[in-house]
Amino acid sequence: MTTRILIADDQEDIRSGFRLILDSQPDMTVVGEAADGESAVALAGELSPDVVLADIRMPRLDGLEVTRLLAPRTRVVVVTTFDLDEYVHTALRNGACGFLLKRSGPALLIEGVRAAMAGDTLISPQITVRLLSRIAEAGPAAPSAPGPHPLTGREVDIVRLVARGLTNAEIGAELFISAGTAKTHIANVQAKLGARNRVGIAAWAWEHGVAKAEAD
């Protein structure tokens, strides 16, 4: 199947560059371009793309609001020049399937689209390192309320691996299950925890000491 992509960025040269990169892939096609956030939301409704690539700083509606309006019905990957923690956290909290820096290059852009289609969340490596280091420094928080653990033993294993940044395929290899089964477990975990994406699962793991238990 061909992945249908909508590019939302207020810079025409960026849109043209992304189109060249993505259209060069045999399994991807750019179906539309938007120069502002309102147009992006409207085009997404008209074209029903599989993935929207959204810049953060755009006229009329910014990429964070575009993400909130479209996700999770549409997969949104934020692609921006700005890697401020506030932007990263808001984008992921709003349901983004990835957060990439424009300077990361064509290969990561392509990988980000494929990860979104596979149900994974790809974040530019330099951002991931910073986020995880800060979570680790903060340490796990005490559970907000006593009570039985909401997850099964297998789901705890899945959560620990998600917190390590593994993809569905890597989780499957680690636990000797298929990538599809790993994806199903992750969907169940998201439902139980009320997490919007994998980063939410990872944050829960660190906050409740589950990720630390893996390290120990």
PASEBA-1860 file (N, C-alpha, C; in nm, 3 decimals):
! residues 216
1> MTTRILIA> 0.084/-0.120/0.000/0.000/0.000/0.000/0.087/0.125/0.000 ~ 0.037/0.229/-0.066/0.109/0.356/-0.073/0.062/0.447/0.040 ~ 0.155/0.502/0.115/0.123/0.595/0.222/0.098/0.733/0.164 ~ -0.018/0.790/0.193/-0.058/0.920/0.140/-0.026/1.027/0.244 ~ 0.049/1.129/0.202/0.107/1.226/0.294/0.063/1.367/0.260 ~ 0.030/1.444/0.365/0.002/1.586/0.352/0.113/1.663/0.423 ~ 0.170/1.761/0.354/0.278/1.841/0.412/0.224/1.978/0.449 ~ 0.243/2.018/0.576/0.197/2.149/0.623/0.318/2.228/0.674
9> DDQEDIRS> 0.356/2.330/0.600/0.470/2.414/0.636/0.455/2.547/0.564 ~ 0.485/2.657/0.633/0.464/2.787/0.570/0.576/2.826/0.474 ~ 0.682/2.746/0.465/0.791/2.775/0.373/0.781/2.685/0.249 ~ 0.766/2.748/0.133/0.748/2.672/0.010/0.867/2.584/-0.023 ~ 0.990/2.633/0.006/1.108/2.553/-0.026/1.115/2.428/0.060 ~ 1.069/2.437/0.185/1.065/2.319/0.272/0.965/2.218/0.218 ~ 0.847/2.266/0.182/0.745/2.175/0.128/0.796/2.106/0.001 ~ 0.860/2.182/-0.086/0.912/2.124/-0.211/1.019/2.021/-0.182
17> GFRLILDS> 1.107/2.051/-0.087/1.213/1.956/-0.052/1.158/1.828/0.006 ~ 1.061/1.840/0.096/0.998/1.721/0.154/0.927/1.639/0.046 ~ 0.860/1.708/-0.046/0.788/1.637/-0.153/0.886/1.556/-0.238 ~ 0.999/1.615/-0.271/1.099/1.542/-0.351/1.148/1.418/-0.279 ~ 1.174/1.431/-0.149/1.225/1.319/-0.069/1.121/1.208/-0.062 ~ 0.998/1.244/-0.029/0.895/1.144/-0.004/0.842/1.081/-0.133 ~ 0.827/1.162/-0.237/0.778/1.107/-0.364/0.880/1.014/-0.429 ~ 1.006/1.023/-0.384/1.109/0.934/-0.439/1.097/0.792/-0.384
25> QPDMTVVG> 1.016/0.775/-0.278/0.997/0.644/-0.219/0.884/0.569/-0.289 ~ 0.906/0.442/-0.322/0.803/0.368/-0.398/0.672/0.348/-0.323 ~ 0.677/0.358/-0.189/0.557/0.333/-0.110/0.498/0.460/-0.049 ~ 0.537/0.577/-0.101/0.487/0.704/-0.047/0.449/0.798/-0.159 ~ 0.346/0.880/-0.134/0.308/0.984/-0.229/0.253/1.104/-0.152 ~ 0.294/1.223/-0.192/0.243/1.346/-0.132/0.114/1.384/-0.203 ~ 0.004/1.392/-0.129/-0.125/1.419/-0.190/-0.168/1.564/-0.175 ~ -0.094/1.642/-0.094/-0.132/1.781/-0.077/-0.032/1.859/0.004
33> EAADGESA> -0.039/1.992/-0.009/0.047/2.083/0.066/-0.037/2.194/0.125 ~ 0.000/2.239/0.245/-0.069/2.350/0.310/0.034/2.447/0.364 ~ 0.006/2.577/0.349/0.099/2.680/0.394/0.061/2.738/0.530 ~ -0.050/2.692/0.587/-0.090/2.738/0.720/-0.171/2.629/0.788 ~ -0.192/2.646/0.918/-0.257/2.541/0.996/-0.403/2.518/0.961 ~ -0.478/2.625/0.936/-0.619/2.608/0.902/-0.635/2.531/0.771 ~ -0.552/2.564/0.673/-0.556/2.492/0.546/-0.519/2.345/0.565 ~ -0.424/2.319/0.655/-0.383/2.181/0.682/-0.500/2.099/0.736
41> VALAGELS> -0.573/2.156/0.831/-0.687/2.084/0.889/-0.795/2.063/0.784 ~ -0.822/2.165/0.703/-0.924/2.153/0.600/-0.885/2.049/0.495 ~ -0.758/2.052/0.451/-0.713/1.955/0.350/-0.713/1.813/0.405 ~ -0.679/1.801/0.532/-0.681/1.667/0.593/-0.822/1.609/0.589 ~ -0.922/1.696/0.609/-1.060/1.650/0.602/-1.101/1.612/0.460 ~ -1.049/1.683/0.363/-1.085/1.657/0.223/-1.011/1.537/0.165 ~ -0.882/1.526/0.197/-0.795/1.428/0.131/-0.778/1.298/0.210 ~ -0.807/1.301/0.340/-0.790/1.184/0.427/-0.651/1.122/0.411
49> PDVVLADI> -0.544/1.199/0.434/-0.409/1.142/0.423/-0.382/1.043/0.535 ~ -0.287/0.954/0.511/-0.246/0.861/0.616/-0.160/0.931/0.720 ~ -0.076/1.024/0.674/0.018/1.094/0.762/0.019/1.242/0.726 ~ 0.018/1.328/0.828/0.037/1.472/0.809/0.170/1.510/0.870 ~ 0.255/1.576/0.792/0.379/1.632/0.844/0.352/1.779/0.875 ~ 0.364/1.818/1.000/0.323/1.952/1.041/0.438/2.029/1.106 ~ 0.466/2.146/1.053/0.560/2.238/1.117/0.491/2.296/1.240 ~ 0.567/2.348/1.334/0.506/2.407/1.453/0.464/2.552/1.428
57> RMPRLDGL> 0.556/2.635/1.381/0.525/2.778/1.366/0.469/2.804/1.226 ~ 0.334/2.808/1.221/0.263/2.837/1.097/0.157/2.943/1.124 ~ 0.117/3.019/1.022/0.010/3.118/1.041/-0.124/3.051/1.070 ~ -0.214/3.127/1.131/-0.354/3.092/1.155/-0.371/2.983/1.261 ~ -0.312/2.869/1.243/-0.307/2.765/1.348/-0.166/2.709/1.349 ~ -0.107/2.694/1.470/0.026/2.634/1.473/0.017/2.482/1.469 ~ 0.131/2.418/1.450/0.134/2.274/1.436/0.088/2.198/1.558 ~ 0.102/2.257/1.675/0.058/2.191/1.798/-0.095/2.182/1.802
65> EVTRLLAP> -0.161/2.290/1.759/-0.306/2.290/1.755/-0.356/2.200/1.641 ~ -0.285/2.200/1.529/-0.320/2.110/1.419/-0.315/1.965/1.467 ~ -0.212/1.933/1.543/-0.198/1.797/1.596/-0.315/1.763/1.687 ~ -0.350/1.855/1.775/-0.461/1.830/1.868/-0.592/1.805/1.794 ~ -0.613/1.881/1.686/-0.738/1.869/1.611/-0.745/1.742/1.527 ~ -0.631/1.695/1.479/-0.631/1.582/1.386/-0.607/1.446/1.453 ~ -0.523/1.443/1.558/-0.490/1.316/1.623/-0.603/1.277/1.719 ~ -0.623/1.146/1.741/-0.550/1.033/1.680/-0.613/0.982/1.552
73> RTRVVVVT> -0.719/1.053/1.504/-0.786/1.008/1.382/-0.689/1.004/1.263 ~ -0.597/1.101/1.259/-0.494/1.109/1.155/-0.358/1.108/1.222 ~ -0.265/1.032/1.166/-0.129/1.028/1.221/-0.059/1.160/1.187 ~ -0.007/1.227/1.289/0.063/1.354/1.269/0.206/1.341/1.317 ~ 0.301/1.376/1.231/0.442/1.381/1.268/0.484/1.528/1.263 ~ 0.527/1.581/1.377/0.573/1.720/1.383/0.717/1.725/1.331 ~ 0.741/1.814/1.235/0.875/1.832/1.179/0.908/1.980/1.188 ~ 1.007/2.015/1.269/1.029/2.156/1.301/1.177/2.188/1.318
81> TFDLDEYV> 1.206/2.316/1.319/1.341/2.363/1.348/1.365/2.372/1.498 ~ 1.257/2.384/1.574/1.266/2.416/1.716/1.245/2.292/1.803 ~ 1.343/2.263/1.889/1.334/2.144/1.973/1.315/2.179/2.120 ~ 1.241/2.286/2.147/1.215/2.325/2.285/1.135/2.216/2.355 ~ 1.170/2.187/2.480/1.100/2.083/2.556/0.950/2.107/2.560 ~ 0.911/2.234/2.573/0.768/2.267/2.580/0.697/2.221/2.453 ~ 0.760/2.241/2.338/0.700/2.199/2.212/0.691/2.047/2.203 ~ 0.800/1.981/2.242/0.802/1.834/2.236/0.692/1.776/2.323
89> HTALRNGA> 0.684/1.821/2.448/0.585/1.766/2.541/0.443/1.792/2.493 ~ 0.417/1.914/2.445/0.281/1.948/2.400/0.242/1.868/2.277 ~ 0.335/1.854/2.183/0.306/1.777/2.061/0.272/1.633/2.094 ~ 0.352/1.571/2.179/0.328/1.432/2.215/0.202/1.417/2.299 ~ 0.178/1.512/2.388/0.056/1.508/2.469/-0.068/1.524/2.381 ~ -0.053/1.599/2.271/-0.165/1.620/2.180/-0.183/1.504/2.082 ~ -0.095/1.402/2.092/-0.114/1.282/2.012/-0.024/1.268/1.892 ~ 0.083/1.348/1.881/0.174/1.335/1.767/0.237/1.196/1.763
97> CGFLLKRS> 0.256/1.145/1.643/0.320/1.014/1.623/0.470/1.025/1.605 ~ 0.523/1.146/1.617/0.667/1.164/1.604/0.701/1.311/1.618 ~ 0.828/1.337/1.650/0.877/1.474/1.661/1.017/1.475/1.602 ~ 1.029/1.534/1.483/1.156/1.532/1.411/1.207/1.674/1.389 ~ 1.338/1.687/1.390/1.400/1.815/1.357/1.432/1.818/1.208 ~ 1.411/1.934/1.147/1.434/1.946/1.003/1.580/1.917/0.967 ~ 1.670/1.946/1.059/1.811/1.924/1.029/1.851/1.777/1.041 ~ 1.758/1.690/1.080/1.792/1.548/1.097/1.817/1.477/0.965
105> GPALLIEG> 1.767/1.531/0.853/1.798/1.474/0.723/1.689/1.388/0.664 ~ 1.703/1.356/0.534/1.600/1.282/0.461/1.572/1.142/0.515 ~ 1.675/1.071/0.557/1.656/0.932/0.601/1.563/0.927/0.722 ~ 1.581/1.018/0.817/1.498/1.016/0.937/1.356/1.061/0.905 ~ 1.341/1.150/0.809/1.207/1.192/0.767/1.129/1.071/0.713 ~ 1.194/0.995/0.626/1.131/0.875/0.569/1.101/0.774/0.679 ~ 1.197/0.756/0.769/1.179/0.661/0.879/1.065/0.704/0.970 ~ 1.050/0.836/0.990/0.943/0.886/1.075/0.805/0.856/1.019
113> VRAAMAGD> 0.791/0.869/0.887/0.663/0.837/0.823/0.635/0.688/0.836 ~ 0.736/0.606/0.811/0.715/0.461/0.820/0.685/0.419/0.964 ~ 0.751/0.481/1.061/0.725/0.448/1.201/0.581/0.484/1.238 ~ 0.534/0.599/1.192/0.396/0.639/1.221/0.298/0.537/1.163 ~ 0.324/0.491/1.043/0.235/0.393/0.980/0.238/0.259/1.052 ~ 0.352/0.229/1.116/0.366/0.102/1.188/0.315/0.110/1.331 ~ 0.268/0.228/1.372/0.219/0.244/1.508/0.327/0.280/1.607 ~ 0.445/0.316/1.558/0.555/0.356/1.645/0.563/0.508/1.654
121> TLISPQIT> 0.637/0.558/1.751/0.660/0.701/1.765/0.810/0.726/1.754 ~ 0.850/0.801/1.652/0.991/0.830/1.631/1.021/0.973/1.673 ~ 1.122/0.990/1.755/1.166/1.122/1.799/1.312/1.136/1.759 ~ 1.350/1.253/1.710/1.489/1.275/1.671/1.582/1.234/1.785 ~ 1.690/1.161/1.752/1.777/1.105/1.857/1.825/1.207/1.960 ~ 1.862/1.327/1.914/1.915/1.424/2.010/1.809/1.467/2.112 ~ 1.683/1.468/2.071/1.575/1.502/2.163/1.550/1.386/2.259 ~ 1.551/1.263/2.207/1.529/1.145/2.290/1.630/1.137/2.403
129> VRLLSRIA> 1.756/1.156/2.369/1.862/1.149/2.471/1.837/1.251/2.580 ~ 1.801/1.373/2.542/1.777/1.477/2.641/1.656/1.445/2.729 ~ 1.547/1.400/2.667/1.426/1.370/2.745/1.450/1.256/2.843 ~ 1.512/1.150/2.795/1.534/1.035/2.883/1.630/1.068/2.996 ~ 1.730/1.150/2.968/1.825/1.185/3.073/1.755/1.267/3.182 ~ 1.663/1.352/3.143/1.592/1.433/3.243/1.494/1.350/3.323 ~ 1.427/1.255/3.255/1.338/1.165/3.327/1.416/1.083/3.428 ~ 1.533/1.034/3.386/1.616/0.952/3.475/1.665/1.033/3.594
137> EAGPAAPS> 1.703/1.159/3.570/1.750/1.244/3.679/1.639/1.270/3.780 ~ 1.516/1.285/3.730/1.403/1.313/3.819/1.370/1.193/3.906 ~ 1.391/1.073/3.852/1.361/0.952/3.925/1.212/0.922/3.925 ~ 1.173/0.801/3.961/1.031/0.765/3.961/0.954/0.833/4.071 ~ 0.837/0.873/4.040/0.750/0.933/4.142/0.673/0.823/4.213 ~ 0.628/0.854/4.333/0.547/0.756/4.406/0.412/0.742/4.338 ~ 0.356/0.622/4.338/0.223/0.606/4.278/0.123/0.702/4.342 ~ 0.032/0.755/4.259/-0.062/0.854/4.309/-0.162/0.794/4.406
145> APGPHPLT> -0.188/0.666/4.392/-0.284/0.603/4.483/-0.250/0.456/4.498 ~ -0.269/0.400/4.617/-0.241/0.258/4.634/-0.343/0.175/4.560 ~ -0.310/0.051/4.535/-0.404/-0.036/4.467/-0.333/-0.136/4.381 ~ -0.407/-0.230/4.324/-0.346/-0.333/4.241/-0.288/-0.274/4.114 ~ -0.185/-0.339/4.064/-0.121/-0.295/3.940/-0.220/-0.312/3.825 ~ -0.234/-0.210/3.739/-0.334/-0.219/3.632/-0.294/-0.310/3.516 ~ -0.169/-0.352/3.512/-0.119/-0.427/3.396/-0.090/-0.573/3.430 ~ -0.100/-0.657/3.329/-0.059/-0.798/3.346/0.093/-0.806/3.342
153> GREVDIVR> 0.146/-0.922/3.378/0.291/-0.941/3.375/0.348/-0.919/3.237 ~ 0.280/-0.971/3.134/0.328/-0.953/2.998/0.324/-0.806/2.958 ~ 0.220/-0.736/3.001/0.210/-0.593/2.968/0.319/-0.512/3.038 ~ 0.358/-0.553/3.158/0.469/-0.485/3.225/0.597/-0.504/3.146 ~ 0.619/-0.625/3.094/0.737/-0.649/3.010/0.735/-0.557/2.889 ~ 0.618/-0.544/2.828/0.604/-0.458/2.711/0.636/-0.313/2.747 ~ 0.582/-0.267/2.859/0.602/-0.129/2.903/0.750/-0.100/2.925 ~ 0.821/-0.193/2.987/0.964/-0.172/3.012/1.041/-0.155/2.883
161> LVARGLTN> 1.004/-0.232/2.782/1.074/-0.223/2.654/1.036/-0.096/2.579 ~ 0.911/-0.055/2.591/0.869/0.072/2.531/0.948/0.186/2.594 ~ 0.969/0.179/2.726/1.043/0.284/2.797/1.189/0.289/2.754 ~ 1.239/0.179/2.701/1.376/0.176/2.649/1.384/0.226/2.505 ~ 1.268/0.257/2.445/1.266/0.312/2.310/1.262/0.210/2.200 ~ 1.230/0.083/2.231/1.229/-0.021/2.129/1.106/-0.009/2.039 ~ 1.121/-0.045/1.912/1.010/-0.048/1.818/0.929/-0.175/1.839 ~ 0.816/-0.187/1.770/0.735/-0.308/1.779/0.813/-0.431/1.738
169> AEIGAELF> 0.889/-0.418/1.630/0.968/-0.532/1.582/1.074/-0.572/1.684 ~ 1.139/-0.474/1.746/1.243/-0.504/1.846/1.182/-0.565/1.972 ~ 1.064/-0.515/2.010/0.996/-0.573/2.126/0.959/-0.717/2.097 ~ 0.909/-0.743/1.976/0.874/-0.879/1.938/0.993/-0.972/1.944 ~ 1.108/-0.926/1.893/1.229/-1.009/1.895/1.275/-1.035/2.038 ~ 1.263/-0.935/2.124/1.306/-0.948/2.263/1.219/-1.049/2.340 ~ 1.088/-1.049/2.309/0.994/-1.133/2.385/0.950/-1.257/2.308 ~ 1.009/-1.277/2.189/0.976/-1.394/2.106/0.828/-1.397/2.067
177> ISAGTAKT> 0.777/-1.279/2.029/0.642/-1.268/1.978/0.649/-1.189/1.847 ~ 0.540/-1.186/1.773/0.539/-1.112/1.647/0.526/-0.963/1.674 ~ 0.567/-0.883/1.575/0.551/-0.738/1.588/0.404/-0.701/1.601 ~ 0.318/-0.776/1.532/0.174/-0.751/1.541/0.119/-0.776/1.680 ~ 0.169/-0.882/1.744/0.125/-0.912/1.881/0.175/-0.803/1.976 ~ 0.298/-0.757/1.955/0.351/-0.648/2.037/0.265/-0.523/2.021 ~ 0.224/-0.494/1.898/0.140/-0.378/1.872/0.006/-0.390/1.945 ~ -0.051/-0.510/1.947/-0.177/-0.533/2.017/-0.163/-0.511/2.167
185> HIANVQAK> -0.053/-0.564/2.223/-0.027/-0.543/2.367/-0.015/-0.394/2.398 ~ 0.055/-0.321/2.311/0.075/-0.178/2.335/-0.058/-0.103/2.330 ~ -0.144/-0.141/2.237/-0.277/-0.078/2.228/-0.356/-0.104/2.356 ~ -0.347/-0.226/2.409/-0.416/-0.258/2.534/-0.361/-0.178/2.651 ~ -0.228/-0.163/2.654/-0.164/-0.084/2.760/-0.209/0.062/2.752 ~ -0.211/0.118/2.631/-0.255/0.256/2.614/-0.396/0.274/2.667 ~ -0.483/0.179/2.639/-0.622/0.189/2.685/-0.628/0.185/2.837 ~ -0.552/0.096/2.899/-0.555/0.082/3.044/-0.497/0.205/3.114
193> LGARNRVG> -0.392/0.261/3.057/-0.324/0.373/3.122/-0.381/0.509/3.080 ~ -0.461/0.510/2.973/-0.509/0.636/2.921/-0.399/0.716/2.853 ~ -0.298/0.645/2.801/-0.185/0.711/2.734/-0.219/0.733/2.587 ~ -0.180/0.849/2.533/-0.212/0.881/2.394/-0.112/0.820/2.297 ~ 0.008/0.787/2.345/0.109/0.732/2.256/0.215/0.660/2.338 ~ 0.319/0.614/2.270/0.424/0.536/2.336/0.502/0.618/2.436 ~ 0.517/0.747/2.408/0.591/0.831/2.502/0.514/0.842/2.634 ~ 0.380/0.846/2.625/0.300/0.846/2.746/0.318/0.719/2.827
201> IAAWAWEH> 0.330/0.606/2.756/0.357/0.478/2.824/0.492/0.483/2.893 ~ 0.594/0.534/2.822/0.728/0.542/2.880/0.731/0.633/3.002 ~ 0.659/0.745/2.994/0.654/0.837/3.108/0.589/0.768/3.228 ~ 0.481/0.692/3.205/0.417/0.618/3.313/0.515/0.519/3.375 ~ 0.593/0.452/3.292/0.688/0.353/3.341/0.791/0.416/3.433 ~ 0.844/0.532/3.394/0.943/0.600/3.478/0.879/0.654/3.606 ~ 0.761/0.710/3.593/0.695/0.769/3.710/0.658/0.665/3.816 ~ 0.633/0.541/3.772/0.590/0.437/3.864/0.699/0.334/3.893
209> GVAKAEAD> 0.822/0.365/3.853/0.932/0.278/3.887/0.945/0.153/3.803 ~ 0.861/0.136/3.701/0.866/0.016/3.619/0.991/0.015/3.533 ~ 1.028/0.129/3.475/1.147/0.136/3.392/1.272/0.115/3.477 ~ 1.271/0.169/3.598/1.386/0.154/3.687/1.404/0.009/3.727 ~ 1.294/-0.063/3.742/1.303/-0.204/3.778/1.375/-0.283/3.672 ~ 1.356/-0.243/3.545/1.426/-0.309/3.435/1.575/-0.283/3.446 ~ 1.611/-0.156/3.478/1.752/-0.119/3.488/1.818/-0.193/3.603 ~ 1.743/-0.211/3.714/1.798/-0.280/3.830/1.813/-0.430/3.802
END
